[in-house]
Amino acid sequence: MGEHAIDVKNISIHYRILNSASVRGGFWGKKKRNLVHEAVKDLSFSVDRGEVLGIVGKNGSGKSTLLRSIAGIFAPNVGEIDLHGYTVSLMALGIGFVSRLSGRENIMLSGMLLGFSEKAIREKMDEIIEFSELGEFIDRPVATYSSGMHSKLAFAITAMLETDIMLVDEVLSVGDSRFQKKSFAKMRELIMDVNTTVLIVSHNMETLRSLCDRVLWIHDGVMKEIGDTETVIQHYNDFMNK
């Protein structure tokens, strides 16, 4: 067993939600209904430094919630996540951008939130802009961007401002086919660094087969299986095709 980069220990993540009846009750004096959604339930696993772990599961199974918790966007209600002092970044559509700011300004803001100095970000600025292929849109508010443009900028920032742990949430499958190929090639390059730890959420099984050392399968917030990539993918596909 290698040195752990990530230890997830018995975490549970709950959302408190309001339905339309709750909202009406607030206006008309009726008792509000407290609804709790359990997104992740008593989940535990470890990831070695330099390992690439894929995460599969149907929509709504808690995959993105798990990544956001590891990224520190919010804390689990129960349990602990230990990153052992390693830096972490999350590639996900719409995460971390301020819509009224330009793409260039969001590059600076995102880099500083990742812990990079202003000097280091400026040194990488042209490389990030070139990879993103946004052209003149880089100086326009990201509120005007399409989903594909958001994805390109998110990938470019995280790929060029490298952290110890990279969390990738479906962004390899967004954008035109040429950019997808370029992103996939860049991800392969990053993974070649034995010190970089990567978690990838994807519905593309071929991507996971090509990149991952192991796969974690989550179903309705609960771990179904973790292990060899091909074995877990086969079990997952069999389950989904029933």
N, C-alpha and C positions, 0 to 999 in steps of 0.2 A: 504494500500500500504506500502511495506517495504522500507528499505533504499536502494537506487539505488547504484549498483556497476558500471554500464555502462549506459551512456546516449549518444546515437547517434542522432545528431541534424542536419537534412536537409543536409546530406552529398551527394556529387556527386563526382565520380571518373572517370577521363577521361584518356585514353591512346592515345598518338600520335604514329601512326604506319606508316611504310614505306612498300609499296608493290614493286614488282619487277620493275614496271615502274619507280618508284621513284629512285631506285638504278641505273637503266640504265641512267635516266636523269642526275644523279649526275656525271656520267662518260662522257656522250656525250653532256653535256651542255644544255639539255632540262630542262624546268621548272619542278621542283619537285611538286608532288601532296601531299598536307597535308591531311592525313586521321586521323580522330579522332574517337575512339571507346568509347562510353559511357558505362562503365562497371556497374556503380551504379548511380542511378538517384534519387536525392532528397529523401533519405531514412532517416526515423526517427523512433526510438524505444528506450525503456529503459529496463534494466534487473536488477531485484532486487538482492541484496546480498544473496548468497546461492541458487539462482535459477538455474535450468538447462534448457537452451533454445536450442531446435533443429532447424536446418536450412535446408530447402528443396528447390529444384528447379532443373530444367533440367541442363545438362552440359552447361556451358557458361553463366549462369544466373547471375553471380557476387558473388556467395557464398564465394569462396576462396579469391577473391579480398577484400570482406568485412572483413574477418578474418585477413588478412594481414594488413589492415588499422587499425583495432582495436589493433593489436599487435605492431603497430608503425613502421612496415617495410617501409611504405610510408604514406604520409599524403594525406587526401582527397583534391581535388581541391577546393571544396566548402563545407562549413559546419564545424562541430566540433564534436570531440569524447572526452568525459570526463570520465576518469576511477576513478575519485575521490581519487587519490593517491594510488590505489591498484596496486600490482604487477601483471604482466601478462606474460603468456608463451604460445607459439604456438606449437602444435604437428602437423607437416605436412611433407610429404615426401620430402626430399631434401632441406628443409629449415634450414639454419644456420650452415651447415657443411662445413668445408674446406677440399676439396677432397684430398689434398696432406698430410694432417695430419692423424694420427691414430685415431681409435675410442676412445682410452683413452685420447688423447690430445683434441679431440673434446668434450669430456665430460667436461674437465676442461674449455675449451673456452666457451662452451654453458652455463655452470654454472655461470661463471663470467659475461657473457652478461645478465644473469637473475638477477644479483646483489648479488650473493652469494660470500662469502669470499673463498679464497683458502682452508683454514682450513675446512670450512663447506663442500666443495665439496669433499675433500679427505676423510672426515668421511663417506660420502655416496658412495664413489667410488666403493667399493666391492659390495655393494647392487645393484648399477646400473648395473655393469658388470654381476652379477649373474642373474638379471632379464632379461637382454638382450639376454642371451643364446648365445653370440657370441664366447665364448671360446677363442682360440688363435688368432682369427681374430680381437680381441679388440686392438691388437698392430700392425695391418696392416692398410695401408691407406684406408680411406673410399671410395676412388675411385675404390677399388677392390670389394666393397660390392654389393650384389644384392639389388633389390628394397625392398625385404622382410627384409634384414638385416638392411637397412637404417631405415625402419619402426620400427623394434625392438629397435634399439638404440634411436631413437627419442622418442618413448613411454617411455622407461626406464628412460631417463634423466628427462623428464617432470613429470613423475609419482613419481619419488623418490625425486626430488627437487621441492617440492610443492610451488606453487604461489597462490595468492588470486583468480586470474582469470585464468582459463584454456581454451584455444581454441583448439578444436580437429577437424582436417580436414581429415576425411576418414581413419585415421590410424588404427581404430579398425577393419577394414575389410581387412587389408593387412597382409600377413604372413600365416603360416600354421594354420590349424583349432585349434590345441591345444594352440598355442600362442594367437590366437584370443579369445579363452575362458578365458585364463589367463588375458589378457588385459581387457576383459569385466568385469571380477571379480574385478580387481584392480580399474577400473573406478567406479564401484558400491561402492567400499570401500571409494574412494575419495569423491564421491558425498554425502555420509552419513555425511560428515562434513558440518554442516549447514552454515559455513562461506565461503565455497568454491563455487565460481560462475563458471559455465561451459557453453560454447557454443559448440555445436556439429554439424558439417556438415556431413551428411550421406545420402546415397541412400538406406540404410537398414531400412525400416520402422519399423521392429520389435525392432531394437536397440533403435530407437527414442521412440517407445511406452513404452519400458521398463525403459528408463532413464529420459525422459524429462517431465518437468512441463508444458511447452508451446512449440509451434512450430511456426517459422516464415517461410513463403513461399515467395520466391523471384522469379520473372519471368522477364527475360530480363532486370535485374537491378532495377526493380520496385517492391515494396512490394505489393503482391496480398492479403495477409491475415496474421494475427498474432492472436493466441489465443489457446484455448484448444487443446491439442495434438491430440486426436482422431478426432475431428472435422476438423482440418486443414489437417491432413493426408488424411481423406476421400475425402475432396474437391480436394486436390492435385491429388490423384489417379484417381478420376473421370475425372479431366481435362486432365491428361496424357493419359487416355484410350479412349478418344474421337476419 
